[in-house]
């Protein structure tokens, strides 16, 4: 799994054709398999960190 926390690196993930402005995130997780996804979701749930898929 790749975790990106650099604000400049993750701001590109909010650019699309929707034109929605003002989005932000503390990190972007790029999972490589189902196991990574499960572990990440469990970790975020336990730390009470909201997740948007």
C-alpha distance matrix in Angstrom:
0.0 3.8 6.5 9.9 13.0 15.7 18.2 19.3 15.9 15.2 18.8 18.6 16.5 19.8 22.1 23.4 26.8 27.3 28.8 27.4 27.4 26.4 22.9 20.5 17.3 16.1 12.4 10.3 6.9 5.7 4.6 5.7 8.2 10.5 9.7 6.3 8.6 11.3 10.0 8.9 12.3 14.2 13.1 14.1 17.2 18.3 18.1 19.9 17.6 18.2 15.6 16.5 15.1
3.8 0.0 3.8 6.5 9.9 12.2 14.8 15.7 12.3 12.0 15.7 15.6 14.0 17.4 19.6 21.3 24.9 25.6 26.7 25.4 25.1 24.0 20.7 18.2 15.2 13.9 10.2 8.2 5.8 5.0 6.5 8.2 11.4 13.8 13.3 9.7 11.2 14.2 12.8 10.8 14.1 16.3 14.6 15.0 18.5 19.6 18.7 20.4 17.6 18.1 15.6 16.3 15.3
6.5 3.8 0.0 3.8 6.5 9.4 11.9 13.5 10.7 9.9 13.7 14.4 12.9 15.8 18.5 20.6 24.3 24.6 25.3 23.7 22.9 21.4 18.1 15.3 12.0 10.3 6.7 5.8 4.6 6.4 8.6 11.2 14.0 15.7 15.1 11.2 12.1 14.7 13.0 10.2 13.2 15.3 13.1 12.9 16.6 17.6 16.1 17.7 14.7 15.5 13.5 14.6 14.4
9.9 6.5 3.8 0.0 3.8 5.9 8.3 9.8 7.0 6.6 10.4 11.5 10.7 13.5 16.0 18.6 22.4 22.8 23.0 21.5 20.4 18.8 15.9 13.0 10.2 8.7 5.5 5.1 6.4 8.2 11.3 14.0 17.0 18.8 18.6 14.8 15.2 18.0 16.4 13.4 15.9 18.2 15.9 15.0 18.7 19.9 17.9 19.1 15.7 16.1 14.4 14.9 15.2
13.0 9.9 6.5 3.8 0.0 3.8 6.1 8.7 7.5 7.0 10.1 12.3 12.0 13.9 16.7 19.7 23.4 23.4 23.2 21.3 19.6 17.4 14.8 11.4 8.7 6.2 4.6 6.7 8.9 11.5 14.5 17.4 20.2 21.5 21.1 17.3 17.4 19.8 18.0 14.7 16.9 18.9 16.1 14.8 18.5 19.4 16.7 17.9 14.5 15.3 14.5 15.4 16.6
15.7 12.2 9.4 5.9 3.8 0.0 3.8 5.5 5.2 6.3 8.7 11.0 11.9 13.6 15.7 19.1 22.8 23.1 22.4 20.9 18.8 16.8 14.9 11.7 10.1 8.4 7.6 9.2 11.8 13.8 17.1 19.8 22.9 24.6 24.4 20.5 20.7 23.3 21.6 18.4 20.5 22.7 19.9 18.5 22.1 23.1 20.3 21.2 17.8 18.3 17.5 17.9 19.0
18.2 14.8 11.9 8.3 6.1 3.8 0.0 3.8 5.4 5.3 6.0 9.2 10.4 11.1 13.3 16.8 20.3 20.4 19.3 17.6 15.3 13.2 11.6 8.7 8.1 7.6 8.0 9.7 13.1 15.3 18.8 21.7 24.6 26.0 26.2 22.4 22.0 24.6 23.3 19.8 21.3 23.7 21.2 19.2 22.5 23.8 20.9 21.2 17.6 17.5 16.9 16.9 18.4
19.3 15.7 13.5 9.8 8.7 5.5 3.8 0.0 3.8 5.6 5.5 7.6 10.0 11.1 12.1 15.8 19.2 19.9 18.6 17.7 15.4 14.2 13.0 10.9 11.1 11.2 10.9 11.5 14.8 16.1 19.8 22.4 25.6 27.4 27.8 24.1 23.8 26.8 25.7 22.2 23.9 26.6 24.2 22.3 25.7 27.2 24.4 24.7 21.1 20.7 19.7 19.1 20.1
15.9 12.3 10.7 7.0 7.5 5.2 5.4 3.8 0.0 3.8 5.8 6.6 8.3 10.6 11.8 15.0 18.7 19.7 19.1 18.3 16.7 15.8 13.9 11.8 11.1 11.1 9.5 9.1 11.9 12.7 16.5 18.7 22.1 24.1 24.6 20.9 20.9 24.0 23.0 19.7 21.7 24.5 22.3 20.7 24.3 25.8 23.5 24.0 20.3 19.9 18.3 17.7 18.1
15.2 12.0 9.9 6.6 7.0 6.3 5.3 5.6 3.8 0.0 3.8 5.4 5.5 7.6 9.8 12.9 16.7 17.1 16.8 15.6 14.2 13.2 10.7 8.6 7.8 8.6 7.0 6.4 9.8 11.2 14.9 17.6 20.6 22.2 22.9 19.3 18.6 21.7 21.0 17.5 19.0 22.0 20.1 18.1 21.4 23.3 21.1 21.1 17.4 16.6 14.8 14.0 14.6
18.8 15.7 13.7 10.4 10.1 8.7 6.0 5.5 5.8 3.8 0.0 3.8 5.4 5.6 7.3 10.9 14.3 14.7 13.8 12.7 10.9 10.2 8.5 7.4 8.3 10.2 9.8 9.5 13.1 14.4 18.1 20.8 23.7 25.1 26.1 22.6 21.5 24.6 24.2 20.6 21.6 24.7 23.0 20.5 23.6 25.7 23.3 22.8 19.1 17.8 16.3 14.9 15.9
18.6 15.6 14.4 11.5 12.3 11.0 9.2 7.6 6.6 5.4 3.8 0.0 3.8 5.3 5.3 8.5 12.1 13.4 13.0 12.8 12.0 12.4 10.7 10.4 11.2 13.2 12.0 10.5 13.5 13.8 17.4 19.7 22.7 24.4 25.8 22.5 21.5 24.8 24.8 21.4 22.4 25.8 24.5 22.3 25.3 27.6 25.6 25.2 21.4 19.9 17.8 15.8 15.9
16.5 14.0 12.9 10.7 12.0 11.9 10.4 10.0 8.3 5.5 5.4 3.8 0.0 3.8 5.6 7.9 11.6 12.3 12.8 12.0 11.9 12.3 9.7 9.4 9.6 12.0 10.3 8.2 10.9 11.2 14.7 17.2 19.8 21.2 22.8 19.6 18.2 21.5 21.8 18.4 19.2 22.7 21.7 19.4 22.2 24.8 23.1 22.5 18.8 17.0 14.5 12.3 12.1
19.8 17.4 15.8 13.5 13.9 13.6 11.1 11.1 10.6 7.6 5.6 5.3 3.8 0.0 3.8 6.4 9.8 9.6 9.5 8.3 8.2 8.8 6.6 7.6 9.2 12.4 11.8 10.5 13.6 14.5 17.7 20.5 22.8 23.7 25.4 22.3 20.5 23.5 24.0 20.4 20.6 24.1 23.2 20.4 22.9 25.6 23.8 22.6 18.9 16.7 14.7 12.1 12.7
22.1 19.6 18.5 16.0 16.7 15.7 13.3 12.1 11.8 9.8 7.3 5.3 5.6 3.8 0.0 3.8 7.1 8.1 7.8 8.2 8.5 10.4 9.3 10.9 12.8 15.9 15.2 13.6 16.4 16.7 19.9 22.3 24.7 26.0 27.9 24.9 23.2 26.4 27.1 23.6 23.9 27.5 26.7 24.0 26.5 29.3 27.5 26.4 22.7 20.4 18.3 15.5 15.5
23.4 21.3 20.6 18.6 19.7 19.1 16.8 15.8 15.0 12.9 10.9 8.5 7.9 6.4 3.8 0.0 3.8 5.6 6.7 8.1 9.9 12.5 11.5 13.7 15.4 18.7 17.7 15.7 18.0 17.7 20.6 22.6 24.7 25.8 28.2 25.6 23.6 26.8 28.0 24.7 24.7 28.4 28.1 25.4 27.6 30.7 29.3 27.9 24.4 21.7 19.2 16.0 15.4
26.8 24.9 24.3 22.4 23.4 22.8 20.3 19.2 18.7 16.7 14.3 12.1 11.6 9.8 7.1 3.8 0.0 3.8 5.5 8.2 10.8 14.1 13.7 16.5 18.6 22.0 21.3 19.3 21.5 21.2 23.8 25.7 27.5 28.5 31.1 28.7 26.5 29.6 31.0 27.9 27.5 31.3 31.2 28.5 30.3 33.6 32.3 30.6 27.2 24.2 21.9 18.4 17.8
27.3 25.6 24.6 22.8 23.4 23.1 20.4 19.9 19.7 17.1 14.7 13.4 12.3 9.6 8.1 5.6 3.8 0.0 3.8 5.4 8.8 12.1 11.8 15.0 17.4 21.0 20.8 19.2 21.5 21.7 24.1 26.4 28.0 28.4 31.0 28.6 26.1 28.9 30.4 27.1 26.3 30.0 30.0 27.0 28.5 31.9 30.6 28.5 25.4 22.1 20.1 16.6 16.5
28.8 26.7 25.3 23.0 23.2 22.4 19.3 18.6 19.1 16.8 13.8 13.0 12.8 9.5 7.8 6.7 5.5 3.8 0.0 3.8 6.2 9.9 10.8 14.2 17.1 20.7 21.0 19.9 22.7 23.2 26.1 28.5 30.4 30.9 33.2 30.6 28.2 31.0 32.2 28.7 28.1 31.6 31.3 28.1 29.9 33.0 31.3 29.3 26.0 23.0 21.4 18.2 18.7
27.4 25.4 23.7 21.5 21.3 20.9 17.6 17.7 18.3 15.6 12.7 12.8 12.0 8.3 8.2 8.1 8.2 5.4 3.8 0.0 3.8 7.0 7.6 11.2 14.3 18.0 18.7 18.0 20.9 22.0 24.8 27.6 29.3 29.5 31.6 29.0 26.4 28.9 29.9 26.4 25.6 29.0 28.5 25.2 26.8 29.9 28.0 25.9 22.7 19.7 18.5 15.5 16.6
27.4 25.1 22.9 20.4 19.6 18.8 15.3 15.4 16.7 14.2 10.9 12.0 11.9 8.2 8.5 9.9 10.8 8.8 6.2 3.8 0.0 3.8 5.9 9.3 12.8 16.3 17.5 17.5 20.8 22.3 25.4 28.4 30.3 30.7 32.4 29.5 27.2 29.7 30.3 26.6 26.0 29.2 28.3 25.0 26.8 29.6 27.3 25.4 22.1 19.5 18.8 16.3 18.0
26.4 24.0 21.4 18.8 17.4 16.8 13.2 14.2 15.8 13.2 10.2 12.4 12.3 8.8 10.4 12.5 14.1 12.1 9.9 7.0 3.8 0.0 3.8 6.6 10.3 13.5 15.4 16.1 19.6 21.7 24.7 28.0 30.0 30.3 31.5 28.5 26.3 28.6 28.7 25.0 24.5 27.4 26.2 22.8 24.6 27.1 24.6 22.7 19.5 17.2 17.1 15.3 17.6
22.9 20.7 18.1 15.9 14.8 14.9 11.6 13.0 13.9 10.7 8.5 10.7 9.7 6.6 9.3 11.5 13.7 11.8 10.8 7.6 5.9 3.8 0.0 3.8 7.1 10.7 12.2 12.7 16.0 18.2 21.1 24.4 26.3 26.5 27.8 24.7 22.5 24.8 25.0 21.3 20.8 23.8 22.7 19.3 21.3 23.9 21.5 19.7 16.4 14.0 13.5 11.7 13.9
20.5 18.2 15.3 13.0 11.4 11.7 8.7 10.9 11.8 8.6 7.4 10.4 9.4 7.6 10.9 13.7 16.5 15.0 14.2 11.2 9.3 6.6 3.8 0.0 3.8 7.1 8.9 10.2 13.8 16.4 19.4 22.9 24.8 25.2 26.0 22.7 20.9 23.1 22.8 19.0 18.9 21.7 20.1 16.9 19.2 21.5 18.8 17.5 14.0 12.3 12.1 11.2 13.7
17.3 15.2 12.0 10.2 8.7 10.1 8.1 11.1 11.1 7.8 8.3 11.2 9.6 9.2 12.8 15.4 18.6 17.4 17.1 14.3 12.8 10.3 7.1 3.8 0.0 3.8 5.4 7.3 10.6 13.7 16.4 20.1 22.0 22.3 22.7 19.4 17.8 19.9 19.2 15.4 15.6 18.3 16.5 13.5 16.2 18.2 15.6 14.7 11.0 10.0 9.5 9.5 12.0
16.1 13.9 10.3 8.7 6.2 8.4 7.6 11.2 11.1 8.6 10.2 13.2 12.0 12.4 15.9 18.7 22.0 21.0 20.7 18.0 16.3 13.5 10.7 7.1 3.8 0.0 3.8 7.3 10.1 13.6 16.2 19.8 21.7 22.1 22.0 18.5 17.5 19.3 18.0 14.3 15.1 17.2 14.7 12.1 15.2 16.6 13.6 13.6 10.0 10.3 10.4 11.6 14.0
12.4 10.2 6.7 5.5 4.6 7.6 8.0 10.9 9.5 7.0 9.8 12.0 10.3 11.8 15.2 17.7 21.3 20.8 21.0 18.7 17.5 15.4 12.2 8.9 5.4 3.8 0.0 3.8 6.5 9.9 12.6 16.1 18.3 19.1 19.0 15.4 14.6 16.9 15.6 12.0 13.4 15.8 13.5 11.5 15.0 16.5 14.1 14.5 10.9 11.1 10.0 10.9 12.4
10.3 8.2 5.8 5.1 6.7 9.2 9.7 11.5 9.1 6.4 9.5 10.5 8.2 10.5 13.6 15.7 19.3 19.2 19.9 18.0 17.5 16.1 12.7 10.2 7.3 7.3 3.8 0.0 3.8 6.6 9.6 13.1 15.4 16.5 16.9 13.3 12.5 15.3 14.7 11.1 12.6 15.7 14.0 12.3 15.7 17.7 16.0 16.3 12.7 12.2 9.9 9.9 10.2
6.9 5.8 4.6 6.4 8.9 11.8 13.1 14.8 11.9 9.8 13.1 13.5 10.9 13.6 16.4 18.0 21.5 21.5 22.7 20.9 20.8 19.6 16.0 13.8 10.6 10.1 6.5 3.8 0.0 3.8 6.1 9.6 11.8 12.9 13.2 9.6 9.1 12.1 11.5 8.2 10.4 13.3 12.1 11.1 14.5 16.4 15.4 16.1 13.0 12.8 10.1 10.5 9.9
5.7 5.0 6.4 8.2 11.5 13.8 15.3 16.1 12.7 11.2 14.4 13.8 11.2 14.5 16.7 17.7 21.2 21.7 23.2 22.0 22.3 21.7 18.2 16.4 13.7 13.6 9.9 6.6 3.8 0.0 3.8 6.6 9.5 11.4 12.3 8.9 8.9 12.5 12.4 10.0 12.2 15.2 14.6 14.1 17.2 19.2 18.7 19.5 16.5 16.0 12.8 12.6 10.9
4.6 6.5 8.6 11.3 14.5 17.1 18.8 19.8 16.5 14.9 18.1 17.4 14.7 17.7 19.9 20.6 23.8 24.1 26.1 24.8 25.4 24.7 21.1 19.4 16.4 16.2 12.6 9.6 6.1 3.8 0.0 3.8 5.9 7.8 8.6 5.6 5.9 9.5 9.8 8.4 10.7 13.4 13.4 13.7 16.3 18.2 18.4 19.4 17.0 16.7 13.4 13.6 11.4
5.7 8.2 11.2 14.0 17.4 19.8 21.7 22.4 18.7 17.6 20.8 19.7 17.2 20.5 22.3 22.6 25.7 26.4 28.5 27.6 28.4 28.0 24.4 22.9 20.1 19.8 16.1 13.1 9.6 6.6 3.8 0.0 3.8 7.3 8.3 6.4 7.9 11.0 11.6 11.2 13.6 15.9 16.2 17.0 19.4 21.1 21.7 22.8 20.6 20.3 17.1 17.0 14.4
8.2 11.4 14.0 17.0 20.2 22.9 24.6 25.6 22.1 20.6 23.7 22.7 19.8 22.8 24.7 24.7 27.5 28.0 30.4 29.3 30.3 30.0 26.3 24.8 22.0 21.7 18.3 15.4 11.8 9.5 5.9 3.8 0.0 3.8 5.5 5.4 6.5 8.9 10.3 10.9 12.6 14.6 15.7 16.8 18.6 20.4 21.5 22.6 20.9 20.5 17.3 17.5 14.6
10.5 13.8 15.7 18.8 21.5 24.6 26.0 27.4 24.1 22.2 25.1 24.4 21.2 23.7 26.0 25.8 28.5 28.4 30.9 29.5 30.7 30.3 26.5 25.2 22.3 22.1 19.1 16.5 12.9 11.4 7.8 7.3 3.8 0.0 3.8 5.4 5.0 6.2 8.6 9.8 10.6 12.3 14.2 15.4 16.4 18.3 20.0 20.8 19.5 19.1 16.1 16.5 13.7
9.7 13.3 15.1 18.6 21.1 24.4 26.2 27.8 24.6 22.9 26.1 25.8 22.8 25.4 27.9 28.2 31.1 31.0 33.2 31.6 32.4 31.5 27.8 26.0 22.7 22.0 19.0 16.9 13.2 12.3 8.6 8.3 5.5 3.8 0.0 3.8 5.4 5.1 6.2 8.5 10.0 10.7 12.2 14.2 15.3 16.5 18.4 19.8 18.9 19.2 16.6 17.8 15.7
6.3 9.7 11.2 14.8 17.3 20.5 22.4 24.1 20.9 19.3 22.6 22.5 19.6 22.3 24.9 25.6 28.7 28.6 30.6 29.0 29.5 28.5 24.7 22.7 19.4 18.5 15.4 13.3 9.6 8.9 5.6 6.4 5.4 5.4 3.8 0.0 3.8 5.5 5.2 6.0 8.5 10.0 10.5 12.1 14.1 15.4 16.5 18.0 16.6 17.0 14.4 15.6 13.8
8.6 11.2 12.1 15.2 17.4 20.7 22.0 23.8 20.9 18.6 21.5 21.5 18.2 20.5 23.2 23.6 26.5 26.1 28.2 26.4 27.2 26.3 22.5 20.9 17.8 17.5 14.6 12.5 9.1 8.9 5.9 7.9 6.5 5.0 5.4 3.8 0.0 3.8 5.6 5.2 6.1 8.6 9.9 10.6 12.1 14.2 15.5 16.2 14.7 14.4 11.5 12.5 10.5
11.3 14.2 14.7 18.0 19.8 23.3 24.6 26.8 24.0 21.7 24.6 24.8 21.5 23.5 26.4 26.8 29.6 28.9 31.0 28.9 29.7 28.6 24.8 23.1 19.9 19.3 16.9 15.3 12.1 12.5 9.5 11.0 8.9 6.2 5.1 5.5 3.8 0.0 3.8 5.5 5.3 6.1 8.6 10.0 10.5 12.2 14.3 15.2 14.5 14.7 12.5 14.1 12.6
10.0 12.8 13.0 16.4 18.0 21.6 23.3 25.7 23.0 21.0 24.2 24.8 21.8 24.0 27.1 28.0 31.0 30.4 32.2 29.9 30.3 28.7 25.0 22.8 19.2 18.0 15.6 14.7 11.5 12.4 9.8 11.6 10.3 8.6 6.2 5.2 5.6 3.8 0.0 3.8 5.6 5.2 6.1 8.6 9.9 10.6 12.3 14.1 13.5 14.6 12.9 15.3 14.4
8.9 10.8 10.2 13.4 14.7 18.4 19.8 22.2 19.7 17.5 20.6 21.4 18.4 20.4 23.6 24.7 27.9 27.1 28.7 26.4 26.6 25.0 21.3 19.0 15.4 14.3 12.0 11.1 8.2 10.0 8.4 11.2 10.9 9.8 8.5 6.0 5.2 5.5 3.8 0.0 3.8 5.5 5.1 6.1 8.5 9.9 10.7 12.1 10.6 11.5 9.7 12.0 11.6
12.3 14.1 13.2 15.9 16.9 20.5 21.3 23.9 21.7 19.0 21.6 22.4 19.2 20.6 23.9 24.7 27.5 26.3 28.1 25.6 26.0 24.5 20.8 18.9 15.6 15.1 13.4 12.6 10.4 12.2 10.7 13.6 12.6 10.6 10.0 8.5 6.1 5.3 5.6 3.8 0.0 3.8 5.5 5.1 6.0 8.6 9.9 10.2 9.3 9.5 7.8 10.3 10.1
14.2 16.3 15.3 18.2 18.9 22.7 23.7 26.6 24.5 22.0 24.7 25.8 22.7 24.1 27.5 28.4 31.3 30.0 31.6 29.0 29.2 27.4 23.8 21.7 18.3 17.2 15.8 15.7 13.3 15.2 13.4 15.9 14.6 12.3 10.7 10.0 8.6 6.1 5.2 5.5 3.8 0.0 3.8 5.5 5.0 6.1 8.6 9.7 10.1 11.3 10.7 13.7 13.8
13.1 14.6 13.1 15.9 16.1 19.9 21.2 24.2 22.3 20.1 23.0 24.5 21.7 23.2 26.7 28.1 31.2 30.0 31.3 28.5 28.3 26.2 22.7 20.1 16.5 14.7 13.5 14.0 12.1 14.6 13.4 16.2 15.7 14.2 12.2 10.5 9.9 8.6 6.1 5.1 5.5 3.8 0.0 3.8 5.5 5.2 6.2 8.5 8.4 10.7 10.6 14.0 14.7
14.1 15.0 12.9 15.0 14.8 18.5 19.2 22.3 20.7 18.1 20.5 22.3 19.4 20.4 24.0 25.4 28.5 27.0 28.1 25.2 25.0 22.8 19.3 16.9 13.5 12.1 11.5 12.3 11.1 14.1 13.7 17.0 16.8 15.4 14.2 12.1 10.6 10.0 8.6 6.1 5.1 5.5 3.8 0.0 3.8 5.5 5.2 5.9 4.9 6.9 7.2 10.8 12.3
17.2 18.5 16.6 18.7 18.5 22.1 22.5 25.7 24.3 21.4 23.6 25.3 22.2 22.9 26.5 27.6 30.3 28.5 29.9 26.8 26.8 24.6 21.3 19.2 16.2 15.2 15.0 15.7 14.5 17.2 16.3 19.4 18.6 16.4 15.3 14.1 12.1 10.5 9.9 8.5 6.0 5.0 5.5 3.8 0.0 3.8 5.5 4.9 6.1 7.6 8.5 12.0 13.5
18.3 19.6 17.6 19.9 19.4 23.1 23.8 27.2 25.8 23.3 25.7 27.6 24.8 25.6 29.3 30.7 33.6 31.9 33.0 29.9 29.6 27.1 23.9 21.5 18.2 16.6 16.5 17.7 16.4 19.2 18.2 21.1 20.4 18.3 16.5 15.4 14.2 12.2 10.6 9.9 8.6 6.1 5.2 5.5 3.8 0.0 3.8 5.4 7.7 10.4 11.8 15.5 17.0
18.1 18.7 16.1 17.9 16.7 20.3 20.9 24.4 23.5 21.1 23.3 25.6 23.1 23.8 27.5 29.3 32.3 30.6 31.3 28.0 27.3 24.6 21.5 18.8 15.6 13.6 14.1 16.0 15.4 18.7 18.4 21.7 21.5 20.0 18.4 16.5 15.5 14.3 12.3 10.7 9.9 8.6 6.2 5.2 5.5 3.8 0.0 3.8 5.4 9.0 11.0 14.8 16.9
19.9 20.4 17.7 19.1 17.9 21.2 21.2 24.7 24.0 21.1 22.8 25.2 22.5 22.6 26.4 27.9 30.6 28.5 29.3 25.9 25.4 22.7 19.7 17.5 14.7 13.6 14.5 16.3 16.1 19.5 19.4 22.8 22.6 20.8 19.8 18.0 16.2 15.2 14.1 12.1 10.2 9.7 8.5 5.9 4.9 5.4 3.8 0.0 3.8 6.4 9.3 12.9 15.5
17.6 17.6 14.7 15.7 14.5 17.8 17.6 21.1 20.3 17.4 19.1 21.4 18.8 18.9 22.7 24.4 27.2 25.4 26.0 22.7 22.1 19.5 16.4 14.0 11.0 10.0 10.9 12.7 13.0 16.5 17.0 20.6 20.9 19.5 18.9 16.6 14.7 14.5 13.5 10.6 9.3 10.1 8.4 4.9 6.1 7.7 5.4 3.8 0.0 3.8 6.5 10.1 12.9
18.2 18.1 15.5 16.1 15.3 18.3 17.5 20.7 19.9 16.6 17.8 19.9 17.0 16.7 20.4 21.7 24.2 22.1 23.0 19.7 19.5 17.2 14.0 12.3 10.0 10.3 11.1 12.2 12.8 16.0 16.7 20.3 20.5 19.1 19.2 17.0 14.4 14.7 14.6 11.5 9.5 11.3 10.7 6.9 7.6 10.4 9.0 6.4 3.8 0.0 3.8 6.9 10.1
15.6 15.6 13.5 14.4 14.5 17.5 16.9 19.7 18.3 14.8 16.3 17.8 14.5 14.7 18.3 19.2 21.9 20.1 21.4 18.5 18.8 17.1 13.5 12.1 9.5 10.4 10.0 9.9 10.1 12.8 13.4 17.1 17.3 16.1 16.6 14.4 11.5 12.5 12.9 9.7 7.8 10.7 10.6 7.2 8.5 11.8 11.0 9.3 6.5 3.8 0.0 3.8 6.4
16.5 16.3 14.6 14.9 15.4 17.9 16.9 19.1 17.7 14.0 14.9 15.8 12.3 12.1 15.5 16.0 18.4 16.6 18.2 15.5 16.3 15.3 11.7 11.2 9.5 11.6 10.9 9.9 10.5 12.6 13.6 17.0 17.5 16.5 17.8 15.6 12.5 14.1 15.3 12.0 10.3 13.7 14.0 10.8 12.0 15.5 14.8 12.9 10.1 6.9 3.8 0.0 3.8
15.1 15.3 14.4 15.2 16.6 19.0 18.4 20.1 18.1 14.6 15.9 15.9 12.1 12.7 15.5 15.4 17.8 16.5 18.7 16.6 18.0 17.6 13.9 13.7 12.0 14.0 12.4 10.2 9.9 10.9 11.4 14.4 14.6 13.7 15.7 13.8 10.5 12.6 14.4 11.6 10.1 13.8 14.7 12.3 13.5 17.0 16.9 15.5 12.9 10.1 6.4 3.8 0.0
